[in-house]
Amino acid sequence: MITEPEMFIPISPLLPVLLKFMLAVPFIHAKGGILCLCWHCLLYNLHNNGHKQASELSVIQSEIRKVLSKSKAAAILRLAFHDAGTFNLSDSSGGMNGSIVYELDRPENAGLSKAIKILDKAKREIDDIQHVSWADLISVAGAEAVSLCGGPAIPIKLGRFDTREPDPQGRLPEETLDASDLKRCFLRKGFSTQELVALSGAHTLGSKGFGNPNVFDNSYFKILIEKPWASSDGMSSMIGLPSDRALVEDDECSKFLYIVSYYLLNLA
């Protein structure tokens, strides 16, 4: 039985977490080679930069939508996480920097070459109009994948630069980690346990057994609490990754799972 929770978690818990991964990049205006901070220049650049961003973003979104479909959304969202997931808070290294294009031979990135091929077609079309970094392209594509499958609209700002080398290995969470190791892994990226649980909800997309594989909803949280793998049904044992199941067995993680489920039930 789910009881009244002590605190509130939004029913779209992934939005702030995904936004945290896809941080906006501020612009810098230089006047005569010198940074100008007068109000006139600041307001002028806020307007012009905003207009330019909107125009360039529209071009990127348009080309991504031509190559993206619901059946491809899970792979694109996984690609976005695997590029951003190399971030390390202690030295601010890694993150959404396009390094994934140099890391496709790593075991944890198996299958992502197909997602790169999908976006490469869009990138070639965009580059004929304007330059786009892999980092910006993957960020926008991740947001488009969520939106296409019924998830929240995620505002993305452009301006990321691509690295020219792979990020260090061993920064992405392994599928076999228990809850304690998962929490330590995400803490190194600056994520709380609540944010870890929310981000894990992205597994609602794809073939992991959490509801409709092409619909971005809260099925992950509701099904995880039911622990269907404990059933004698052989198919139920196929649901989720070991790391997903570890969340519901951990007291701190399961608390946030139950809080989300409580509000889902009361909104039904």
Accessible surface in RSA format (square Angstrom, percent):
REM  Atomic radii and reference values for relative SASA: ProtOr
REM  Chains: A
REM  Algorithm: Lee & Richards
REM  Probe-radius: 1.40
REM  Slices: 20
REM RES _ NUM      All-atoms   Total-Side   Main-Chain    Non-polar    All polar
REM                ABS   REL    ABS   REL    ABS   REL    ABS   REL    ABS   REL
RES MET A   1   224.55 116.3 142.83  94.5  81.71 194.6 120.38 102.3 104.16 138.0
RES ILE A   2    43.05  24.5  25.05  18.7  18.00  43.4  26.72  19.2  16.32  44.3
RES THR A   3    98.68  70.2  87.54  88.8  11.14  26.5  62.45  83.9  36.23  54.8
RES GLU A   4   119.22  68.4  97.25  73.6  21.98  52.3  58.35 112.9  60.88  49.7
RES PRO A   5    22.20  16.2   1.76   1.6  20.44  74.3  10.59   8.7  11.61  72.2
RES GLU A   6   169.05  97.1 128.59  97.3  40.45  96.3  58.36 112.9 110.69  90.4
RES MET A   7    85.11  44.1  74.76  49.5  10.35  24.6  65.42  55.6  19.69  26.1
RES PHE A   8   116.25  58.2  98.84  61.2  17.41  45.3  98.84  59.9  17.41  49.8
RES ILE A   9     5.01   2.9   5.00   3.7   0.01   0.0   5.00   3.6   0.01   0.0
RES PRO A  10    60.95  44.4  60.26  54.9   0.69   2.5  60.92  50.3   0.03   0.2
RES ILE A  11    39.45  22.5  35.39  26.4   4.06   9.8  35.39  25.5   4.06  11.0
RES SER A  12    58.64  49.6  49.30  65.8   9.34  21.5  21.40  45.6  37.24  52.2
RES PRO A  13     6.73   4.9   4.20   3.8   2.52   9.2   5.54   4.6   1.19   7.4
RES LEU A  14     6.10   3.4   5.96   4.3   0.13   0.3   5.96   4.2   0.13   0.4
RES LEU A  15    48.95  27.3  48.91  35.0   0.04   0.1  48.91  34.3   0.04   0.1
RES PRO A  16    72.45  52.8  63.72  58.1   8.73  31.7  65.92  54.4   6.53  40.6
RES VAL A  17     3.84   2.5   3.38   3.1   0.45   1.1   3.84   3.3   0.00   0.0
RES LEU A  18     7.60   4.2   7.60   5.4   0.00   0.0   7.60   5.3   0.00   0.0
RES LEU A  19    56.83  31.6  52.79  37.8   4.04  10.2  52.97  37.2   3.85  10.4
RES LYS A  20    72.30  35.3  62.66  38.4   9.64  22.9  53.75  48.4  18.55  19.8
RES PHE A  21    22.24  11.1  10.80   6.7  11.44  29.8  12.49   7.6   9.76  27.9
RES MET A  22     7.52   3.9   3.12   2.1   4.40  10.5   3.15   2.7   4.37   5.8
RES LEU A  23   116.94  65.1 112.04  80.2   4.90  12.3 113.34  79.6   3.60   9.7
RES ALA A  24    54.71  50.3  32.38  50.0  22.33  50.8  32.61  45.9  22.10  58.5
RES VAL A  25    52.13  34.3  43.87  39.7   8.26  19.9  44.54  38.7   7.60  20.6
RES PRO A  26   116.27  84.7  93.36  85.1  22.91  83.3 104.19  86.0  12.09  75.1
RES PHE A  27    72.72  36.4  51.14  31.7  21.58  56.1  57.66  35.0  15.06  43.1
RES ILE A  28   142.22  80.9 109.03  81.2  33.19  80.0 111.50  80.3  30.72  83.4
RES HIS A  29    47.11  25.7  40.14  27.9   6.97  17.8  31.80  32.8  15.30  17.8
RES ALA A  30    62.77  57.7  40.18  62.0  22.59  51.4  40.18  56.6  22.59  59.8
RES LYS A  31   123.29  60.1 113.96  69.9   9.33  22.2  73.12  65.8  50.17  53.4
RES GLY A  32    82.04 101.2   0.00   N/A  82.04 101.2  46.61 127.9  35.43  79.4
RES GLY A  33    75.55  93.2   0.00   N/A  75.55  93.2  35.51  97.4  40.05  89.7
RES ILE A  34   130.98  74.5 127.58  95.0   3.40   8.2 130.66  94.1   0.32   0.9
RES LEU A  35    94.17  52.4  72.33  51.7  21.85  54.9  72.56  51.0  21.61  58.2
RES CYS A  36    21.98  16.6  15.89  17.7   6.08  14.3   8.44  21.4  13.54  14.6
RES LEU A  37   120.53  67.1 101.40  72.5  19.13  48.1 102.41  71.9  18.11  48.7
RES CYS A  38    59.11  44.7  45.16  50.4  13.95  32.8  47.11 119.4  12.00  12.9
RES TRP A  39   192.31  77.2 189.24  91.6   3.07   7.2 159.15  84.9  33.16  53.8
RES HIS A  40   138.18  75.5 128.56  89.4   9.63  24.6  97.62 100.6  40.56  47.2
RES CYS A  41    10.07   7.6   9.55  10.7   0.52   1.2   0.67   1.7   9.40  10.1
RES LEU A  42    58.97  32.8  58.41  41.8   0.57   1.4  58.93  41.4   0.04   0.1
RES LEU A  43   106.19  59.1 100.84  72.1   5.35  13.5 101.18  71.1   5.01  13.5
RES TYR A  44   123.01  57.4 115.56  65.7   7.45  19.4  84.55  63.5  38.45  47.4
RES ASN A  45    19.55  13.5  19.49  18.8   0.05   0.1   0.48   1.2  19.06  18.4
RES LEU A  46   106.36  59.2  95.66  68.4  10.69  26.9  96.08  67.5  10.27  27.6
RES HIS A  47   132.41  72.4 120.59  83.8  11.82  30.2  81.30  83.8  51.11  59.5
RES ASN A  48    55.85  38.5  51.40  49.7   4.45  10.7  21.69  52.2  34.16  33.0
RES ASN A  49    41.82  28.8  37.06  35.8   4.76  11.5   8.15  19.6  33.67  32.5
RES GLY A  50    36.57  45.1   0.00   N/A  36.57  45.1  30.76  84.4   5.81  13.0
RES HIS A  51   131.06  71.6 123.07  85.5   7.98  20.4  81.18  83.7  49.88  58.0
RES LYS A  52   123.75  60.4 121.34  74.5   2.41   5.7  66.23  59.6  57.52  61.3
RES GLN A  53    35.68  20.0  35.34  25.8   0.35   0.8  17.24  36.7  18.44  14.0
RES ALA A  54    60.90  56.0  49.44  76.3  11.46  26.1  54.78  77.2   6.11  16.2
RES SER A  55    60.55  51.2  50.16  66.9  10.40  24.0  24.33  51.8  36.23  50.8
RES GLU A  56    48.42  27.8  48.42  36.6   0.00   0.0   9.98  19.3  38.43  31.4
RES LEU A  57    32.51  18.1  32.51  23.3   0.00   0.0  32.51  22.8   0.00   0.0
RES SER A  58    63.40  53.6  60.28  80.4   3.13   7.2  23.50  50.0  39.90  55.9
RES VAL A  59    34.83  22.9  30.78  27.9   4.05   9.8  34.76  30.2   0.07   0.2
RES ILE A  60     2.44   1.4   2.44   1.8   0.00   0.0   2.44   1.8   0.00   0.0
RES GLN A  61    42.71  23.9  42.71  31.2   0.00   0.0   0.70   1.5  42.01  31.9
RES SER A  62    50.98  43.1  45.21  60.3   5.77  13.3  24.58  52.3  26.40  37.0
RES GLU A  63    17.63  10.1  17.44  13.2   0.19   0.4   0.17   0.3  17.46  14.3
RES ILE A  64     0.01   0.0   0.01   0.0   0.00   0.0   0.01   0.0   0.00   0.0
RES ARG A  65   141.80  59.5 122.71  62.6  19.09  45.5  50.50  69.0  91.30  55.3
RES LYS A  66   147.27  71.8 108.01  66.3  39.26  93.5  77.47  69.7  69.80  74.3
RES VAL A  67    17.50  11.5   9.95   9.0   7.56  18.2  16.65  14.5   0.86   2.3
RES LEU A  68    18.20  10.1   2.84   2.0  15.36  38.6   2.93   2.1  15.27  41.1
RES SER A  69    42.44  35.9  38.26  51.1   4.18   9.6  40.72  86.7   1.72   2.4
RES LYS A  70   102.27  49.9  97.46  59.8   4.81  11.4  44.88  40.4  57.39  61.1
RES SER A  71    90.64  76.6  59.71  79.7  30.93  71.3  43.81  93.3  46.83  65.6
RES LYS A  72    81.16  39.6  78.56  48.2   2.60   6.2  42.13  37.9  39.03  41.6
RES ALA A  73     0.26   0.2   0.26   0.4   0.00   0.0   0.26   0.4   0.00   0.0
RES ALA A  74    28.36  26.1  22.65  35.0   5.71  13.0  23.79  33.5   4.56  12.1
RES ALA A  75    38.97  35.8  32.65  50.4   6.32  14.4  37.28  52.5   1.69   4.5
RES ILE A  76     0.00   0.0   0.00   0.0   0.00   0.0   0.00   0.0   0.00   0.0
RES LEU A  77    10.60   5.9  10.27   7.3   0.33   0.8  10.27   7.2   0.33   0.9
RES ARG A  78    81.84  34.4  73.71  37.6   8.13  19.3  41.39  56.6  40.44  24.5
RES LEU A  79     0.00   0.0   0.00   0.0   0.00   0.0   0.00   0.0   0.00   0.0
RES ALA A  80     2.32   2.1   1.72   2.7   0.60   1.4   2.08   2.9   0.25   0.7
RES PHE A  81    44.02  22.0  40.78  25.3   3.24   8.4  43.72  26.5   0.30   0.9
RES HIS A  82    20.82  11.4  20.70  14.4   0.11   0.3   6.90   7.1  13.92  16.2
RES ASP A  83     0.00   0.0   0.00   0.0   0.00   0.0   0.00   0.0   0.00   0.0
RES ALA A  84     1.47   1.4   1.29   2.0   0.19   0.4   1.29   1.8   0.19   0.5
RES GLY A  85     0.00   0.0   0.00   N/A   0.00   0.0   0.00   0.0   0.00   0.0
RES THR A  86     2.62   1.9   2.62   2.7   0.00   0.0   2.62   3.5   0.00   0.0
RES PHE A  87    54.61  27.3  52.94  32.8   1.66   4.3  52.94  32.1   1.66   4.8
RES ASN A  88    25.99  17.9  25.97  25.1   0.01   0.0   0.61   1.5  25.37  24.5
RES LEU A  89    98.65  54.9  89.82  64.3   8.83  22.2  89.82  63.1   8.83  23.8
RES SER A  90   107.64  91.0  61.95  82.7  45.69 105.2  58.63 124.9  49.01  68.7
RES ASP A  91    90.70  63.5  62.28  62.0  28.42  67.2  41.43  97.5  49.27  49.1
RES SER A  92    84.01  71.0  61.73  82.4  22.28  51.3  31.19  66.4  52.82  74.0
RES SER A  93    35.72  30.2  28.71  38.3   7.02  16.2  35.72  76.1   0.00   0.0
RES GLY A  94    22.75  28.1   0.00   N/A  22.75  28.1   0.00   0.0  22.75  51.0
RES GLY A  95     6.05   7.5   0.00   N/A   6.05   7.5   6.05  16.6   0.00   0.0
RES MET A  96    23.14  12.0   5.94   3.9  17.20  40.9   5.94   5.1  17.20  22.8
RES ASN A  97    21.91  15.1  21.91  21.2   0.00   0.0  13.45  32.4   8.46   8.2
RES GLY A  98     1.23   1.5   0.00   N/A   1.23   1.5   0.07   0.2   1.16   2.6
RES SER A  99     0.00   0.0   0.00   0.0   0.00   0.0   0.00   0.0   0.00   0.0
RES ILE A 100     0.00   0.0   0.00   0.0   0.00   0.0   0.00   0.0   0.00   0.0
RES VAL A 101    41.54  27.3  22.28  20.2  19.26  46.4  22.28  19.4  19.26  52.2
RES TYR A 102   103.90  48.5  79.58  45.3  24.32  63.3  57.37  43.1  46.53  57.4
RES GLU A 103     1.57   0.9   1.43   1.1   0.14   0.3   0.14   0.3   1.43   1.2
RES LEU A 104    48.77  27.2  33.57  24.0  15.20  38.2  33.57  23.6  15.20  40.9
RES ASP A 105   132.27  92.7  95.00  94.6  37.27  88.1  52.22 122.9  80.05  79.8
RES ARG A 106    25.23  10.6  21.90  11.2   3.33   7.9   7.80  10.7  17.43  10.6
RES PRO A 107   116.64  85.0  95.05  86.6  21.59  78.5 105.25  86.9  11.39  70.8
RES GLU A 108    59.12  33.9  43.75  33.1  15.37  36.6  37.31  72.2  21.80  17.8
RES ASN A 109     1.72   1.2   1.11   1.1   0.60   1.4   0.00   0.0   1.72   1.7
RES ALA A 110    64.76  59.5  51.81  80.0  12.95  29.5  58.71  82.7   6.05  16.0
RES GLY A 111    48.33  59.6   0.00   N/A  48.33  59.6  28.92  79.4  19.41  43.5
RES LEU A 112     0.74   0.4   0.70   0.5   0.04   0.1   0.74   0.5   0.00   0.0
RES SER A 113    47.78  40.4  46.51  62.1   1.27   2.9  24.15  51.4  23.63  33.1
RES LYS A 114   149.46  72.9 147.22  90.3   2.24   5.3  90.48  81.4  58.98  62.8
RES ALA A 115     0.13   0.1   0.01   0.0   0.12   0.3   0.01   0.0   0.12   0.3
RES ILE A 116    19.67  11.2  19.67  14.7   0.00   0.0  19.67  14.2   0.00   0.0
RES LYS A 117   149.34  72.9 138.19  84.8  11.15  26.5  84.59  76.1  64.76  69.0
RES ILE A 118    32.78  18.7  25.63  19.1   7.15  17.2  32.65  23.5   0.13   0.3
RES LEU A 119     0.11   0.1   0.11   0.1   0.00   0.0   0.11   0.1   0.00   0.0
RES ASP A 120    46.49  32.6  46.49  46.3   0.00   0.0   7.66  18.0  38.84  38.7
RES LYS A 121   122.46  59.7 121.73  74.7   0.73   1.7  66.21  59.6  56.26  59.9
RES ALA A 122     0.87   0.8   0.00   0.0   0.87   2.0   0.87   1.2   0.00   0.0
RES LYS A 123    24.37  11.9  24.37  15.0   0.00   0.0   5.80   5.2  18.57  19.8
RES ARG A 124   138.43  58.1 133.03  67.8   5.40  12.8  65.81  89.9  72.61  44.0
RES GLU A 125    89.31  51.3  88.17  66.7   1.14   2.7  14.03  27.1  75.28  61.5
RES ILE A 126     0.00   0.0   0.00   0.0   0.00   0.0   0.00   0.0   0.00   0.0
RES ASP A 127    58.89  41.3  35.75  35.6  23.15  54.7  21.12  49.7  37.78  37.7
RES ASP A 128   123.64  86.6  85.82  85.4  37.82  89.4  27.62  65.0  96.03  95.8
RES ILE A 129   113.08  64.3  79.23  59.0  33.84  81.6  84.07  60.5  29.01  78.7
RES GLN A 130    34.27  19.2  24.44  17.9   9.83  23.4  25.40  54.1   8.87   6.7
RES HIS A 131   146.81  80.2 118.11  82.1  28.70  73.4  89.83  92.6  56.98  66.3
RES VAL A 132     3.87   2.5   0.84   0.8   3.03   7.3   3.87   3.4   0.00   0.0
RES SER A 133     8.61   7.3   6.68   8.9   1.93   4.5   6.80  14.5   1.81   2.5
RES TRP A 134    37.95  15.2  37.95  18.4   0.00   0.0  20.05  10.7  17.90  29.0
RES ALA A 135     0.00   0.0   0.00   0.0   0.00   0.0   0.00   0.0   0.00   0.0
RES ASP A 136    10.09   7.1  10.09  10.0   0.00   0.0   0.00   0.0  10.09  10.1
RES LEU A 137     0.00   0.0   0.00   0.0   0.00   0.0   0.00   0.0   0.00   0.0
RES ILE A 138     0.00   0.0   0.00   0.0   0.00   0.0   0.00   0.0   0.00   0.0
RES SER A 139     0.00   0.0   0.00   0.0   0.00   0.0   0.00   0.0   0.00   0.0
RES VAL A 140     1.21   0.8   1.21   1.1   0.00   0.0   1.21   1.0   0.00   0.0
RES ALA A 141     0.02   0.0   0.02   0.0   0.00   0.0   0.02   0.0   0.00   0.0
RES GLY A 142     0.00   0.0   0.00   N/A   0.00   0.0   0.00   0.0   0.00   0.0
RES ALA A 143     6.61   6.1   5.51   8.5   1.10   2.5   5.77   8.1   0.84   2.2
RES GLU A 144    16.93   9.7  16.09  12.2   0.84   2.0   0.32   0.6  16.61  13.6
RES ALA A 145     0.00   0.0   0.00   0.0   0.00   0.0   0.00   0.0   0.00   0.0
RES VAL A 146     0.37   0.2   0.37   0.3   0.00   0.0   0.37   0.3   0.00   0.0
RES SER A 147    50.76  42.9  38.66  51.6  12.09  27.9   6.30  13.4  44.46  62.3
RES LEU A 148    72.53  40.4  55.36  39.6  17.17  43.2  63.17  44.4   9.36  25.2
RES CYS A 149     4.04   3.1   0.06   0.1   3.98   9.4   1.44   3.6   2.60   2.8
RES GLY A 150    62.71  77.3   0.00   N/A  62.71  77.3  33.98  93.3  28.73  64.3
RES GLY A 151    15.66  19.3   0.00   N/A  15.66  19.3   3.09   8.5  12.57  28.1
RES PRO A 152    31.65  23.1  18.87  17.2  12.78  46.5  30.89  25.5   0.76   4.7
RES ALA A 153    81.74  75.2  64.39  99.4  17.35  39.5  65.36  92.0  16.39  43.4
RES ILE A 154    12.26   7.0   0.15   0.1  12.11  29.2   0.61   0.4  11.65  31.6
RES PRO A 155    99.61  72.6  80.62  73.5  18.99  69.0  92.38  76.3   7.24  45.0
RES ILE A 156    11.75   6.7   3.14   2.3   8.61  20.7   3.35   2.4   8.40  22.8
RES LYS A 157   122.07  59.6 120.38  73.9   1.69   4.0  65.01  58.5  57.07  60.8
RES LEU A 158     9.67   5.4   8.67   6.2   1.00   2.5   8.67   6.1   1.00   2.7
RES GLY A 159    30.84  38.0   0.00   N/A  30.84  38.0  28.29  77.6   2.55   5.7
RES ARG A 160    20.27   8.5  10.59   5.4   9.67  23.0  12.32  16.8   7.95   4.8
RES PHE A 161   175.56  87.8 164.00 101.6  11.56  30.1 164.67  99.8  10.89  31.2
RES ASP A 162    56.29  39.4  32.65  32.5  23.64  55.9  22.55  53.1  33.74  33.7
RES THR A 163    34.44  24.5  21.53  21.8  12.91  30.8  17.34  23.3  17.10  25.8
RES ARG A 164   222.97  93.6 200.53 102.2  22.44  53.4  69.98  95.6 152.99  92.7
RES GLU A 165   114.41  65.7 113.54  85.9   0.87   2.1  28.07  54.3  86.34  70.5
RES PRO A 166    65.58  47.8  52.99  48.3  12.59  45.7  52.99  43.8  12.59  78.2
RES ASP A 167    11.65   8.2  10.09  10.0   1.56   3.7   0.56   1.3  11.09  11.1
RES PRO A 168    71.66  52.2  59.17  53.9  12.49  45.4  70.81  58.5   0.84   5.2
RES GLN A 169   129.37  72.3 105.50  77.1  23.87  56.8  26.23  55.8 103.13  78.2
RES GLY A 170    69.04  85.1   0.00   N/A  69.04  85.1  39.00 107.0  30.04  67.3
RES ARG A 171    41.88  17.6  34.36  17.5   7.52  17.9  18.23  24.9  23.66  14.3
RES LEU A 172    20.13  11.2   8.65   6.2  11.47  28.8   8.65   6.1  11.47  30.9
RES PRO A 173    29.27  21.3  13.41  12.2  15.86  57.7  13.93  11.5  15.34  95.4
RES GLU A 174   112.61  64.7 106.06  80.2   6.55  15.6  39.04  75.5  73.58  60.1
RES GLU A 175   101.88  58.5  96.02  72.6   5.86  14.0  29.77  57.6  72.11  58.9
RES THR A 176   103.56  73.7  80.72  81.8  22.85  54.4  63.88  85.8  39.68  60.0
RES LEU A 177    35.98  20.0  32.84  23.5   3.14   7.9  34.91  24.5   1.07   2.9
RES ASP A 178    78.40  54.9  74.06  73.7   4.34  10.3  36.63  86.2  41.77  41.7
RES ALA A 179     8.32   7.7   6.80  10.5   1.52   3.5   6.80   9.6   1.52   4.0
RES SER A 180    52.80  44.6  49.55  66.1   3.25   7.5  16.18  34.5  36.62  51.3
RES ASP A 181    49.65  34.8  46.91  46.7   2.74   6.5   8.12  19.1  41.52  41.4
RES LEU A 182     9.07   5.1   9.07   6.5   0.00   0.0   9.07   6.4   0.00   0.0
RES LYS A 183    45.34  22.1  40.58  24.9   4.77  11.4  25.24  22.7  20.10  21.4
RES ARG A 184   130.20  54.7 127.95  65.2   2.25   5.4  58.35  79.7  71.85  43.5
RES CYS A 185     6.66   5.0   6.22   6.9   0.44   1.0   1.35   3.4   5.30   5.7
RES PHE A 186    10.62   5.3  10.62   6.6   0.00   0.0  10.62   6.4   0.00   0.0
RES LEU A 187   118.20  65.8 114.11  81.6   4.09  10.3 114.11  80.1   4.09  11.0
RES ARG A 188   131.08  55.0 122.32  62.4   8.76  20.9  59.67  81.5  71.42  43.3
RES LYS A 189     8.17   4.0   4.41   2.7   3.77   9.0   0.35   0.3   7.82   8.3
RES GLY A 190    20.88  25.7   0.00   N/A  20.88  25.7   9.50  26.1  11.38  25.5
RES PHE A 191     6.85   3.4   3.61   2.2   3.24   8.4   4.39   2.7   2.46   7.0
RES SER A 192    55.57  47.0  45.10  60.2  10.48  24.1  48.96 104.3   6.61   9.3
RES THR A 193    19.65  14.0  12.26  12.4   7.39  17.6   2.86   3.8  16.79  25.4
RES GLN A 194    53.49  29.9  51.69  37.8   1.80   4.3   8.53  18.2  44.96  34.1
RES GLU A 195    43.81  25.1  43.50  32.9   0.30   0.7  13.60  26.3  30.20  24.7
RES LEU A 196     1.68   0.9   1.64   1.2   0.04   0.1   1.64   1.2   0.04   0.1
RES VAL A 197     1.86   1.2   1.86   1.7   0.00   0.0   1.86   1.6   0.00   0.0
RES ALA A 198     6.80   6.3   5.50   8.5   1.31   3.0   6.65   9.4   0.16   0.4
RES LEU A 199    13.57   7.6  11.21   8.0   2.36   5.9  11.21   7.9   2.36   6.4
RES SER A 200    17.34  14.7  10.99  14.7   6.35  14.6   6.96  14.8  10.38  14.5
RES GLY A 201     0.53   0.7   0.00   N/A   0.53   0.7   0.00   0.0   0.53   1.2
RES ALA A 202    18.33  16.9  14.30  22.1   4.03   9.2  14.30  20.1   4.03  10.7
RES HIS A 203    49.86  27.2  48.63  33.8   1.23   3.2  25.21  26.0  24.65  28.7
RES THR A 204     0.62   0.4   0.05   0.0   0.57   1.4   0.00   0.0   0.62   0.9
RES LEU A 205     4.88   2.7   1.58   1.1   3.30   8.3   1.58   1.1   3.30   8.9
RES GLY A 206    13.45  16.6   0.00   N/A  13.45  16.6  11.15  30.6   2.30   5.2
RES SER A 207   114.34  96.6  79.98 106.7  34.36  79.2  49.11 104.6  65.23  91.4
RES LYS A 208    54.90  26.8  49.82  30.6   5.08  12.1  25.84  23.3  29.06  31.0
RES GLY A 209    36.58  45.1   0.00   N/A  36.58  45.1  26.81  73.6   9.76  21.9
RES PHE A 210     1.85   0.9   0.00   0.0   1.85   4.8   0.08   0.0   1.77   5.1
RES GLY A 211    39.52  48.7   0.00   N/A  39.52  48.7  25.02  68.7  14.50  32.5
RES ASN A 212    80.05  55.2  66.89  64.6  13.17  31.7  22.07  53.1  57.99  56.0
RES PRO A 213    61.78  45.0  59.41  54.2   2.38   8.7  59.85  49.4   1.93  12.0
RES ASN A 214    51.58  35.6  51.42  49.7   0.16   0.4   4.90  11.8  46.67  45.1
RES VAL A 215    51.44  33.9  51.44  46.6   0.00   0.0  51.44  44.7   0.00   0.0
RES PHE A 216    20.05  10.0  12.33   7.6   7.72  20.1  12.33   7.5   7.72  22.1
RES ASP A 217    54.28  38.0  43.51  43.3  10.77  25.5  31.78  74.8  22.50  22.4
RES ASN A 218    29.27  20.2  27.41  26.5   1.86   4.5   2.19   5.3  27.08  26.2
RES SER A 219    17.13  14.5  16.56  22.1   0.57   1.3   2.41   5.1  14.72  20.6
RES TYR A 220     0.00   0.0   0.00   0.0   0.00   0.0   0.00   0.0   0.00   0.0
RES PHE A 221     1.88   0.9   1.88   1.2   0.00   0.0   1.88   1.1   0.00   0.0
RES LYS A 222    92.11  44.9  87.40  53.6   4.71  11.2  34.90  31.4  57.21  60.9
RES ILE A 223    35.44  20.2  35.44  26.4   0.00   0.0  35.44  25.5   0.00   0.0
RES LEU A 224     0.00   0.0   0.00   0.0   0.00   0.0   0.00   0.0   0.00   0.0
RES ILE A 225    28.66  16.3  19.11  14.2   9.55  23.0  19.11  13.8   9.55  25.9
RES GLU A 226   124.96  71.7  95.66  72.4  29.30  69.8  42.67  82.5  82.30  67.2
RES LYS A 227    72.66  35.4  69.08  42.4   3.58   8.5  31.04  27.9  41.62  44.3
RES PRO A 228    24.03  17.5  16.51  15.0   7.52  27.3  24.03  19.8   0.00   0.0
RES TRP A 229    41.38  16.6  27.32  13.2  14.06  33.0  16.48   8.8  24.90  40.4
RES ALA A 230    82.40  75.8  43.80  67.6  38.59  87.8  53.69  75.6  28.71  76.0
RES SER A 231    58.35  49.3  35.85  47.8  22.50  51.8  31.02  66.1  27.33  38.3
RES SER A 232   125.50 106.1  82.10 109.6  43.40 100.0  59.01 125.7  66.49  93.1
RES ASP A 233    74.15  51.9  64.07  63.8  10.07  23.8  28.25  66.5  45.90  45.8
RES GLY A 234    53.63  66.1   0.00   N/A  53.63  66.1  41.46 113.8  12.17  27.3
RES MET A 235   142.79  73.9 138.37  91.6   4.42  10.5 106.09  90.2  36.70  48.6
RES SER A 236    16.68  14.1  14.84  19.8   1.84   4.2   1.67   3.6  15.00  21.0
RES SER A 237    53.15  44.9  45.26  60.4   7.88  18.2  31.00  66.0  22.14  31.0
RES MET A 238   139.66  72.3 118.03  78.1  21.63  51.5  90.03  76.5  49.63  65.8
RES ILE A 239    29.91  17.0  29.47  22.0   0.45   1.1  29.91  21.5   0.00   0.0
RES GLY A 240     8.59  10.6   0.00   N/A   8.59  10.6   0.01   0.0   8.58  19.2
RES LEU A 241    33.47  18.6  33.36  23.9   0.11   0.3  33.47  23.5   0.00   0.0
RES PRO A 242    67.49  49.2  60.33  55.0   7.16  26.0  62.80  51.8   4.69  29.2
RES SER A 243    11.46   9.7  10.90  14.6   0.56   1.3   3.94   8.4   7.52  10.5
RES ASP A 244     2.04   1.4   1.77   1.8   0.27   0.6   0.24   0.6   1.80   1.8
RES ARG A 245    62.95  26.4  62.86  32.0   0.09   0.2  17.47  23.9  45.48  27.6
RES ALA A 246    17.34  15.9   9.61  14.8   7.73  17.6  16.04  22.6   1.30   3.4
RES LEU A 247     1.07   0.6   1.07   0.8   0.00   0.0   1.07   0.7   0.00   0.0
RES VAL A 248     8.84   5.8   1.07   1.0   7.77  18.7   1.07   0.9   7.77  21.1
RES GLU A 249   107.19  61.5  77.11  58.3  30.08  71.6  44.17  85.4  63.02  51.5
RES ASP A 250    26.79  18.8  21.17  21.1   5.62  13.3   7.19  16.9  19.61  19.6
RES ASP A 251   128.99  90.4 117.84 117.3  11.15  26.4  39.21  92.3  89.77  89.5
RES GLU A 252    75.53  43.4  68.82  52.1   6.72  16.0  28.32  54.8  47.21  38.5
RES CYS A 253     0.00   0.0   0.00   0.0   0.00   0.0   0.00   0.0   0.00   0.0
RES SER A 254    16.80  14.2  16.80  22.4   0.00   0.0   2.76   5.9  14.05  19.7
RES LYS A 255    95.95  46.8  88.06  54.0   7.89  18.8  54.40  49.0  41.56  44.3
RES PHE A 256    16.17   8.1  16.17  10.0   0.00   0.0  16.17   9.8   0.00   0.0
RES LEU A 257     0.00   0.0   0.00   0.0   0.00   0.0   0.00   0.0   0.00   0.0
RES TYR A 258    83.73  39.1  83.46  47.5   0.26   0.7  51.94  39.0  31.78  39.2
RES ILE A 259     7.06   4.0   6.16   4.6   0.90   2.2   7.06   5.1   0.00   0.0
RES VAL A 260     2.06   1.4   2.06   1.9   0.00   0.0   2.06   1.8   0.00   0.0
RES SER A 261     4.09   3.5   4.09   5.5   0.00   0.0   4.09   8.7   0.00   0.0
RES TYR A 262    38.21  17.8  38.21  21.7   0.00   0.0  17.59  13.2  20.62  25.4
RES TYR A 263    49.40  23.1  49.40  28.1   0.00   0.0  31.97  24.0  17.43  21.5
RES LEU A 264    23.16  12.9  16.50  11.8   6.66  16.7  16.99  11.9   6.17  16.6
RES LEU A 265   105.17  58.6  90.16  64.5  15.01  37.7  90.40  63.5  14.77  39.7
RES ASN A 266    94.35  65.1  60.85  58.8  33.51  80.7  23.15  55.7  71.20  68.8
RES LEU A 267   123.85  69.0  92.81  66.4  31.03  78.0  95.43  67.0  28.42  76.5
RES ALA A 268   118.30 108.8  46.31  71.5  71.98 163.7  85.11 119.9  33.19  87.9
END  Absolute sums over single chains surface
CHAIN  1 A    14058.2      11305.9       2752.3       8352.5       5705.7
END  Absolute sums over all chains
TOTAL         14058.2      11305.9       2752.3       8352.5       5705.7
